[in-house]
Amino acid sequence: QLKVQSMSGVTQYHFRLFIGNTLVMEKYQTSATWKIGTNLQNNTTYTWDCQAQNTNGWGPYFSPAWSFTVKTKGGKGDLADPRTIQQDIEE
């Protein structure tokens, strides 16, 4: 899961997930945490960012963007424990 600090007055978050410069997933939601699921490619580095919306509109994307790499566990082809890709970001 990807998580940004929850902020007062935010009505919606927009998360984006990239491989290189290619957008591969995005999600609009009211929660500051995005549970991506299991559709991530093994041995792949992802970059992600997020922006928040309040009654005044959308703010800029948080900068810098963050990244993580998905790795197999034990050479069996299973994805690593999902907790290894959790990133808690606090501004």
Beta strands, then each sheet from edge to edge (+ up, - down):
strand 1: 2-4
strand 2: 12-19
strand 3: 22-29
strand 4: 33-34
strand 5: 44-54
strand 6: 57-58
strand 7: 66-70
strand 8: 72-73
strand 9: 78-79
strand 10: 87-89
sheet 1: 4+ 1- 10-
sheet 2: 3+ 2- 5+ 6-
sheet 3: 3+ 2- 5+ 7-
sheet 4: 8+ 9-
end
